Amino acid sequence: MKILILKPSSLGDVVQALPCARMLRRHFPSAAIHWWIDADLASLLEGDPDVGRLVLFERRRWVSPRHWPEVFASARALRSEHYDWVIDLQALARSGLAAWLADGTLTVGLDDRREGAVAFYDVRVPRPGEWAHAVDWYLAVLEALGVPVCWDIEWLPRRAAAAESIRRRWPVEGEPWIAIQPGARWWNKRWPVGHFAALAKELAGRLPTARFVVMGGASDAEAGRAIASAVPGRSLDVTGQTSLPEMVEWIRAARLVVSNDSGPMHVAAALGRPVVALFGPTSPARTGPYGQIDTVLQERLECVPCLRSRCGRHPPVECLESLRPERVAAEVLARF
């Protein structure tokens, strides 16, 4: 059995799709499982115990005509693998095209009609319900293929080298860390930086032993500095300083995570770390921290959830602006 999973991005989506690889491996111990993934996220799955090969997706090359001969060569290489199953968990035009080019014996994907990818599938799997979680939709694909859903798996196995790397660089051991994740892909999913800083001050006063690590990419550096400076001497700003595997191990080491709707939030849920998730325009039922939807904080405005990447409300992003640090602090204290 040879299987190709198409789930190139984003970080949170890839993390949420990982149980599919675990359960496929459990059902087919000797299968060759390959994963088509954005090159920028490849380190997340490098050396994964259940994914035998990564097929790198170079997004910029796909949209540039001068690189199309290279893209077609990649497509021919996919076709030469003679996959038994091609499973598209992205359901966008580019992944549907890749599924068609791979030309597997059976192609199955999500029945999501946003970009017409369903035209490339032999089997289309509808969302189990209008507000069904993304993880449950992915697992419905396995059920359609007759693969049992079993949760005796390790969602994100420990990466020893990454864990050792962060321990060499920072004083991780023996401290009750609260990880703060101020970034998000959409600007209107970001709780205000000033609110995060006020939250850190409040928690520092209520939890005298707690320490704070602010996480994120290089684009979050300004926010990281502002939040860490709110509690000098008890905070670390590691924005832009960790690889993806190191970020995962930092979250594994944390006592609790406070996060916007973001990839690291899904990492925390996969690791079973307590999460206090801050939601604005998106739906916790669909994309909240799996297994911890009850910890999501979201204001009840008539426009929530709008599911839009741009806010048309005046004042803008009131859904997050009106979520007060005191309310978030109370939820953190209840779970710390």
C-alpha positions as a Markdown table, in Angstrom:
| # | Residue | x | y | z |
|---|---|---|---|---|
| 1 | Met | 0.0 | 0.0 | 0.0 |
| 2 | Lys | 1.3 | 3.4 | -1.0 |
| 3 | Ile | -0.5 | 6.5 | 0.2 |
| 4 | Leu | 0.0 | 10.3 | -0.6 |
| 5 | Ile | -1.5 | 12.8 | 1.8 |
| 6 | Leu | -2.0 | 16.3 | 0.4 |
| 7 | Lys | -1.9 | 18.9 | 3.2 |
| 8 | Pro | 0.7 | 21.5 | 2.4 |
| 9 | Ser | -0.3 | 24.3 | 4.8 |
| 10 | Ser | -0.9 | 26.0 | 7.1 |
| 11 | Leu | 0.9 | 25.0 | 10.4 |
| 12 | Gly | -2.4 | 24.5 | 12.3 |
| 13 | Asp | -4.0 | 22.6 | 9.5 |
| 14 | Val | -1.0 | 20.3 | 9.1 |
| 15 | Val | -1.0 | 19.6 | 12.9 |
| 16 | Gln | -4.7 | 18.9 | 12.8 |
| 17 | Ala | -4.3 | 16.5 | 9.9 |
| 18 | Leu | -1.5 | 14.5 | 11.6 |
| 19 | Pro | -3.8 | 12.0 | 13.3 |
| 20 | Cys | -4.8 | 10.7 | 9.9 |
| 21 | Ala | -1.2 | 9.7 | 9.2 |
| 22 | Arg | -1.0 | 8.0 | 12.7 |
| 23 | Met | -4.2 | 6.0 | 12.1 |
| 24 | Leu | -3.2 | 5.0 | 8.6 |
| 25 | Arg | 0.1 | 3.7 | 9.9 |
| 26 | Arg | -1.7 | 1.8 | 12.7 |
| 27 | His | -4.1 | 0.2 | 10.1 |
| 28 | Phe | -1.4 | -0.4 | 7.5 |
| 29 | Pro | 1.9 | -1.0 | 9.4 |
| 30 | Ser | 3.9 | -1.6 | 6.2 |
| 31 | Ala | 2.4 | 1.1 | 4.1 |
| 32 | Ala | 4.5 | 3.8 | 2.4 |
| 33 | Ile | 3.0 | 7.1 | 3.5 |
| 34 | His | 4.1 | 10.3 | 1.8 |
| 35 | Trp | 3.1 | 13.8 | 2.6 |
| 36 | Trp | 2.9 | 16.8 | 0.2 |
| 37 | Ile | 3.9 | 19.8 | 2.3 |
| 38 | Asp | 4.9 | 23.4 | 1.9 |
| 39 | Ala | 8.7 | 23.6 | 2.0 |
| 40 | Asp | 8.5 | 26.2 | 4.8 |
| 41 | Leu | 6.8 | 23.7 | 7.1 |
| 42 | Ala | 8.8 | 20.6 | 6.2 |
| 43 | Ser | 10.9 | 20.7 | 9.4 |
| 44 | Leu | 7.7 | 19.9 | 11.3 |
| 45 | Leu | 7.5 | 16.5 | 9.7 |
| 46 | Glu | 11.2 | 15.7 | 9.1 |
| 47 | Gly | 12.0 | 12.4 | 10.8 |
| 48 | Asp | 8.3 | 11.7 | 11.6 |
| 49 | Pro | 7.9 | 8.1 | 12.6 |
| 50 | Asp | 4.8 | 7.6 | 10.4 |
| 51 | Val | 5.6 | 9.7 | 7.3 |
| 52 | Gly | 8.2 | 8.0 | 5.2 |
| 53 | Arg | 8.8 | 10.7 | 2.7 |
| 54 | Leu | 8.1 | 14.4 | 2.3 |
| 55 | Val | 7.1 | 15.8 | -1.1 |
| 56 | Leu | 8.0 | 19.5 | -1.0 |
| 57 | Phe | 5.6 | 22.0 | -2.4 |
| 58 | Glu | 7.3 | 25.3 | -3.5 |
| 59 | Arg | 4.4 | 27.7 | -3.5 |
| 60 | Arg | 6.2 | 30.5 | -5.3 |
| 61 | Arg | 7.4 | 28.3 | -8.1 |
| 62 | Trp | 3.9 | 27.0 | -8.8 |
| 63 | Val | 2.7 | 30.6 | -9.6 |
| 64 | Ser | 5.7 | 31.6 | -11.7 |
| 65 | Pro | 5.6 | 30.5 | -15.4 |
| 66 | Arg | 9.4 | 30.3 | -15.6 |
| 67 | His | 9.3 | 27.5 | -13.0 |
| 68 | Trp | 6.5 | 25.5 | -14.6 |
| 69 | Pro | 8.8 | 23.0 | -16.3 |
| 70 | Glu | 10.1 | 22.2 | -12.9 |
| 71 | Val | 6.6 | 21.9 | -11.6 |
| 72 | Phe | 5.7 | 19.5 | -14.4 |
| 73 | Ala | 8.8 | 17.4 | -13.6 |
| 74 | Ser | 7.7 | 17.2 | -10.0 |
| 75 | Ala | 4.2 | 16.1 | -11.2 |
| 76 | Arg | 5.7 | 13.4 | -13.3 |
| 77 | Ala | 7.7 | 12.2 | -10.3 |
| 78 | Leu | 4.5 | 12.0 | -8.3 |
| 79 | Arg | 2.8 | 10.0 | -11.0 |
| 80 | Ser | 5.7 | 7.6 | -11.2 |
| 81 | Glu | 5.1 | 6.6 | -7.5 |
| 82 | His | 1.8 | 4.8 | -8.5 |
| 83 | Tyr | 0.0 | 5.6 | -5.3 |
| 84 | Asp | -2.9 | 3.4 | -4.3 |
| 85 | Trp | -4.6 | 6.2 | -2.4 |
| 86 | Val | -4.3 | 10.0 | -2.8 |
| 87 | Ile | -5.9 | 11.8 | 0.1 |
| 88 | Asp | -6.5 | 15.6 | -0.4 |
| 89 | Leu | -7.1 | 17.2 | 3.0 |
| 90 | Gln | -6.5 | 20.7 | 1.6 |
| 91 | Ala | -9.4 | 20.8 | -1.0 |
| 92 | Leu | -8.1 | 23.9 | -2.8 |
| 93 | Ala | -7.4 | 24.3 | -6.5 |
| 94 | Arg | -3.6 | 23.6 | -6.2 |
| 95 | Ser | -4.0 | 20.5 | -4.1 |
| 96 | Gly | -6.8 | 19.2 | -6.3 |
| 97 | Leu | -4.6 | 19.7 | -9.3 |
| 98 | Ala | -1.7 | 17.9 | -7.5 |
| 99 | Ala | -4.1 | 15.0 | -6.7 |
| 100 | Trp | -5.1 | 14.7 | -10.3 |
| 101 | Leu | -1.5 | 14.8 | -11.5 |
| 102 | Ala | -0.5 | 12.1 | -9.0 |
| 103 | Asp | -3.1 | 9.9 | -10.7 |
| 104 | Gly | -3.6 | 7.4 | -7.8 |
| 105 | Thr | -5.8 | 4.4 | -8.1 |
| 106 | Leu | -8.3 | 6.1 | -5.8 |
| 107 | Thr | -8.4 | 9.8 | -5.0 |
| 108 | Val | -10.5 | 11.0 | -2.1 |
| 109 | Gly | -10.9 | 14.5 | -0.7 |
| 110 | Leu | -13.0 | 16.9 | 1.3 |
| 111 | Asp | -16.3 | 18.0 | -0.3 |
| 112 | Asp | -15.4 | 21.7 | -0.1 |
| 113 | Arg | -16.4 | 23.6 | -3.1 |
| 114 | Arg | -14.5 | 26.8 | -2.6 |
| 115 | Glu | -12.1 | 26.3 | -5.5 |
| 116 | Gly | -13.5 | 23.4 | -7.4 |
| 117 | Ala | -11.1 | 20.8 | -6.2 |
| 118 | Val | -13.9 | 18.2 | -5.8 |
| 119 | Ala | -13.8 | 17.8 | -9.6 |
| 120 | Phe | -10.6 | 15.9 | -9.3 |
| 121 | Tyr | -11.8 | 13.3 | -6.7 |
| 122 | Asp | -13.2 | 9.8 | -7.0 |
| 123 | Val | -14.7 | 10.1 | -3.5 |
| 124 | Arg | -15.9 | 13.3 | -1.9 |
| 125 | Val | -16.4 | 13.4 | 1.9 |
| 126 | Pro | -18.9 | 16.0 | 3.2 |
| 127 | Arg | -18.3 | 17.8 | 6.4 |
| 128 | Pro | -20.0 | 15.7 | 9.2 |
| 129 | Gly | -22.0 | 18.8 | 10.2 |
| 130 | Glu | -22.1 | 22.5 | 9.5 |
| 131 | Trp | -20.0 | 23.3 | 12.6 |
| 132 | Ala | -18.0 | 20.0 | 12.8 |
| 133 | His | -14.4 | 20.5 | 13.8 |
| 134 | Ala | -11.7 | 20.3 | 11.1 |
| 135 | Val | -10.1 | 17.3 | 12.8 |
| 136 | Asp | -13.4 | 15.4 | 12.7 |
| 137 | Trp | -13.8 | 16.2 | 9.0 |
| 138 | Tyr | -10.3 | 14.8 | 8.3 |
| 139 | Leu | -11.1 | 11.7 | 10.2 |
| 140 | Ala | -14.3 | 11.3 | 8.3 |
| 141 | Val | -12.1 | 10.7 | 5.2 |
| 142 | Leu | -10.5 | 7.8 | 7.0 |
| 143 | Glu | -13.9 | 6.4 | 7.9 |
| 144 | Ala | -14.9 | 6.7 | 4.2 |
| 145 | Leu | -11.9 | 4.6 | 3.4 |
| 146 | Gly | -12.7 | 1.9 | 6.0 |
| 147 | Val | -9.8 | 2.9 | 8.2 |
| 148 | Pro | -10.7 | 2.7 | 12.0 |
| 149 | Val | -10.5 | 5.9 | 14.0 |
| 150 | Cys | -8.5 | 5.1 | 17.2 |
| 151 | Trp | -7.0 | 7.6 | 19.6 |
| 152 | Asp | -4.3 | 5.5 | 21.2 |
| 153 | Ile | -1.7 | 7.4 | 19.2 |
| 154 | Glu | 0.9 | 10.0 | 20.0 |
| 155 | Trp | -0.2 | 13.1 | 18.1 |
| 156 | Leu | 3.2 | 14.9 | 18.2 |
| 157 | Pro | 6.0 | 12.7 | 19.4 |
| 158 | Arg | 8.9 | 14.3 | 21.3 |
| 159 | Arg | 11.8 | 15.5 | 19.2 |
| 160 | Ala | 14.8 | 14.9 | 21.4 |
| 161 | Ala | 17.3 | 17.1 | 19.4 |
| 162 | Ala | 14.9 | 20.1 | 19.5 |
| 163 | Ala | 14.2 | 19.6 | 23.2 |
| 164 | Glu | 17.9 | 19.5 | 23.9 |
| 165 | Ser | 18.5 | 22.6 | 21.8 |
| 166 | Ile | 16.0 | 24.8 | 23.7 |
| 167 | Arg | 17.4 | 23.5 | 27.0 |
| 168 | Arg | 20.9 | 24.5 | 26.0 |
| 169 | Arg | 19.7 | 28.0 | 25.0 |
| 170 | Trp | 17.2 | 28.9 | 27.7 |
| 171 | Pro | 16.4 | 27.9 | 31.3 |
| 172 | Val | 13.4 | 25.7 | 30.5 |
| 173 | Glu | 13.7 | 23.1 | 33.2 |
| 174 | Gly | 12.0 | 23.5 | 36.6 |
| 175 | Glu | 10.0 | 26.6 | 35.9 |
| 176 | Pro | 6.2 | 27.0 | 35.6 |
| 177 | Trp | 6.1 | 28.6 | 32.2 |
| 178 | Ile | 3.1 | 30.3 | 30.7 |
| 179 | Ala | 3.6 | 30.5 | 26.9 |
| 180 | Ile | 2.1 | 33.5 | 25.2 |
| 181 | Gln | 1.4 | 33.4 | 21.5 |
| 182 | Pro | 0.4 | 36.9 | 20.2 |
| 183 | Gly | 0.6 | 36.2 | 16.5 |
| 184 | Ala | -2.0 | 34.9 | 14.0 |
| 185 | Arg | -2.1 | 34.7 | 10.2 |
| 186 | Trp | -5.1 | 37.2 | 10.0 |
| 187 | Trp | -4.5 | 40.6 | 11.6 |
| 188 | Asn | -8.1 | 40.5 | 12.8 |
| 189 | Lys | -7.5 | 37.3 | 14.8 |
| 190 | Arg | -4.9 | 39.0 | 17.0 |
| 191 | Trp | -5.8 | 40.1 | 20.5 |
| 192 | Pro | -4.3 | 43.6 | 21.1 |
| 193 | Val | -0.7 | 43.6 | 22.2 |
| 194 | Gly | -1.6 | 46.0 | 25.0 |
| 195 | His | -4.1 | 43.4 | 26.3 |
| 196 | Phe | -1.4 | 40.7 | 26.3 |
| 197 | Ala | 0.9 | 43.0 | 28.3 |
| 198 | Ala | -1.8 | 43.8 | 30.8 |
| 199 | Leu | -2.5 | 40.1 | 31.1 |
| 200 | Ala | 1.1 | 39.3 | 31.8 |
| 201 | Lys | 1.3 | 42.0 | 34.5 |
| 202 | Glu | -1.9 | 40.7 | 36.2 |
| 203 | Leu | -0.7 | 37.1 | 36.2 |
| 204 | Ala | 2.7 | 38.1 | 37.5 |
| 205 | Gly | 1.1 | 39.6 | 40.5 |
| 206 | Arg | -1.2 | 36.7 | 41.1 |
| 207 | Leu | 1.2 | 33.9 | 40.3 |
| 208 | Pro | 4.6 | 34.8 | 42.0 |
| 209 | Thr | 6.4 | 31.7 | 40.7 |
| 210 | Ala | 5.2 | 31.9 | 37.1 |
| 211 | Arg | 7.4 | 32.8 | 34.2 |
| 212 | Phe | 6.4 | 33.9 | 30.7 |
| 213 | Val | 7.8 | 33.0 | 27.3 |
| 214 | Val | 6.5 | 35.0 | 24.3 |
| 215 | Met | 6.5 | 32.9 | 21.1 |
| 216 | Gly | 6.1 | 33.6 | 17.5 |
| 217 | Gly | 7.8 | 34.3 | 14.2 |
| 218 | Ala | 10.1 | 37.1 | 13.3 |
| 219 | Ser | 7.1 | 39.3 | 12.3 |
| 220 | Asp | 5.9 | 39.1 | 15.9 |
| 221 | Ala | 9.2 | 40.5 | 17.3 |
| 222 | Glu | 7.7 | 43.9 | 18.1 |
| 223 | Ala | 4.8 | 42.4 | 20.0 |
| 224 | Gly | 7.2 | 40.0 | 21.7 |
| 225 | Arg | 9.3 | 42.9 | 23.1 |
| 226 | Ala | 6.3 | 44.8 | 24.3 |
| 227 | Ile | 4.8 | 41.9 | 26.1 |
| 228 | Ala | 8.0 | 40.7 | 27.7 |
| 229 | Ser | 8.9 | 44.2 | 28.9 |
| 230 | Ala | 5.7 | 44.3 | 30.8 |
| 231 | Val | 7.2 | 41.7 | 33.3 |
| 232 | Pro | 10.9 | 42.3 | 33.2 |
| 233 | Gly | 13.1 | 39.7 | 34.8 |
| 234 | Arg | 10.4 | 37.0 | 34.5 |
| 235 | Ser | 9.9 | 36.9 | 30.8 |
| 236 | Leu | 11.6 | 35.5 | 27.8 |
| 237 | Asp | 11.0 | 36.8 | 24.3 |
| 238 | Val | 11.9 | 34.1 | 21.8 |
| 239 | Thr | 10.0 | 35.4 | 18.8 |
| 240 | Gly | 11.8 | 34.7 | 15.6 |
| 241 | Gln | 14.4 | 32.6 | 17.5 |
| 242 | Thr | 13.0 | 29.0 | 17.3 |
| 243 | Ser | 12.6 | 26.5 | 14.6 |
| 244 | Leu | 9.3 | 24.7 | 14.2 |
| 245 | Pro | 10.4 | 21.7 | 16.2 |
| 246 | Glu | 11.9 | 23.9 | 18.9 |
| 247 | Met | 8.6 | 25.8 | 19.1 |
| 248 | Val | 6.8 | 22.5 | 19.6 |
| 249 | Glu | 9.1 | 21.5 | 22.4 |
| 250 | Trp | 8.8 | 24.9 | 24.1 |
| 251 | Ile | 5.0 | 24.4 | 24.2 |
| 252 | Arg | 5.5 | 20.9 | 25.5 |
| 253 | Ala | 7.5 | 22.4 | 28.4 |
| 254 | Ala | 4.9 | 25.0 | 29.2 |
| 255 | Arg | 2.4 | 24.7 | 32.1 |
| 256 | Leu | -0.2 | 26.6 | 30.1 |
| 257 | Val | -0.6 | 28.4 | 26.7 |
| 258 | Val | -2.5 | 31.6 | 26.0 |
| 259 | Ser | -3.0 | 32.0 | 22.3 |
| 260 | Asn | -4.9 | 33.6 | 19.5 |
| 261 | Asp | -6.5 | 31.2 | 16.9 |
| 262 | Ser | -3.2 | 30.1 | 15.4 |
| 263 | Gly | -1.0 | 27.2 | 14.6 |
| 264 | Pro | 0.8 | 27.1 | 18.0 |
| 265 | Met | -2.7 | 26.9 | 19.6 |
| 266 | His | -3.3 | 23.7 | 17.7 |
| 267 | Val | 0.2 | 22.4 | 18.7 |
| 268 | Ala | -0.7 | 23.0 | 22.3 |
| 269 | Ala | -4.0 | 21.1 | 21.9 |
| 270 | Ala | -2.2 | 18.2 | 20.2 |
| 271 | Leu | 0.3 | 18.0 | 23.1 |
| 272 | Gly | -2.5 | 18.1 | 25.6 |
| 273 | Arg | -1.3 | 21.3 | 27.2 |
| 274 | Pro | -4.0 | 23.5 | 28.8 |
| 275 | Val | -4.9 | 26.2 | 26.3 |
| 276 | Val | -6.7 | 29.5 | 26.9 |
| 277 | Ala | -7.7 | 30.4 | 23.4 |
| 278 | Leu | -8.8 | 33.9 | 22.3 |
| 279 | Phe | -11.2 | 34.0 | 19.4 |
| 280 | Gly | -12.7 | 36.8 | 17.3 |
| 281 | Pro | -13.9 | 36.3 | 13.8 |
| 282 | Thr | -13.5 | 32.5 | 13.6 |
| 283 | Ser | -15.5 | 29.6 | 14.9 |
| 284 | Pro | -14.2 | 27.7 | 17.9 |
| 285 | Ala | -16.5 | 24.8 | 16.9 |
| 286 | Arg | -14.7 | 24.4 | 13.6 |
| 287 | Thr | -11.2 | 25.5 | 14.4 |
| 288 | Gly | -10.8 | 25.7 | 18.2 |
| 289 | Pro | -8.2 | 23.8 | 20.2 |
| 290 | Tyr | -9.4 | 20.2 | 19.7 |
| 291 | Gly | -10.6 | 18.7 | 22.9 |
| 292 | Gln | -10.6 | 22.0 | 24.7 |
| 293 | Ile | -13.3 | 24.0 | 23.1 |
| 294 | Asp | -14.7 | 24.9 | 26.5 |
| 295 | Thr | -11.6 | 27.0 | 27.2 |
| 296 | Val | -12.2 | 29.4 | 24.3 |
| 297 | Leu | -13.0 | 33.0 | 25.2 |
| 298 | Gln | -15.0 | 34.8 | 22.6 |
| 299 | Glu | -17.3 | 37.9 | 22.9 |
| 300 | Arg | -20.9 | 37.5 | 21.9 |
| 301 | Leu | -21.4 | 40.2 | 19.2 |
| 302 | Glu | -24.0 | 39.9 | 16.4 |
| 303 | Cys | -21.2 | 39.6 | 13.8 |
| 304 | Val | -19.3 | 36.8 | 15.5 |
| 305 | Pro | -18.2 | 34.5 | 13.9 |
| 306 | Cys | -18.0 | 36.4 | 10.6 |
| 307 | Leu | -15.3 | 33.9 | 9.2 |
| 308 | Arg | -13.7 | 36.8 | 7.3 |
| 309 | Ser | -10.1 | 37.8 | 7.2 |
| 310 | Arg | -11.0 | 41.5 | 7.1 |
| 311 | Cys | -13.1 | 43.3 | 9.6 |
| 312 | Gly | -15.8 | 45.6 | 8.3 |
| 313 | Arg | -17.0 | 46.8 | 11.7 |
| 314 | His | -16.6 | 50.2 | 13.2 |
| 315 | Pro | -14.7 | 50.4 | 15.5 |
| 316 | Pro | -12.7 | 47.5 | 13.9 |
| 317 | Val | -12.0 | 44.2 | 15.7 |
| 318 | Glu | -14.4 | 45.0 | 18.5 |
| 319 | Cys | -14.8 | 41.3 | 19.1 |
| 320 | Leu | -11.2 | 41.1 | 20.4 |
| 321 | Glu | -10.8 | 44.7 | 21.7 |
| 322 | Ser | -13.7 | 44.1 | 24.0 |
| 323 | Leu | -12.3 | 40.9 | 25.4 |
| 324 | Arg | -10.8 | 42.2 | 28.6 |
| 325 | Pro | -7.5 | 41.0 | 30.2 |
| 326 | Glu | -9.2 | 40.5 | 33.5 |
| 327 | Arg | -11.5 | 37.9 | 32.0 |
| 328 | Val | -8.6 | 36.1 | 30.4 |
| 329 | Ala | -6.6 | 36.2 | 33.6 |
| 330 | Ala | -9.5 | 34.6 | 35.5 |
| 331 | Glu | -9.5 | 31.7 | 33.0 |
| 332 | Val | -5.8 | 31.3 | 33.2 |
| 333 | Leu | -5.9 | 31.2 | 37.0 |
| 334 | Ala | -8.6 | 28.6 | 37.0 |
| 335 | Arg | -6.5 | 26.3 | 34.8 |
| 336 | Phe | -2.9 | 27.0 | 36.0 |
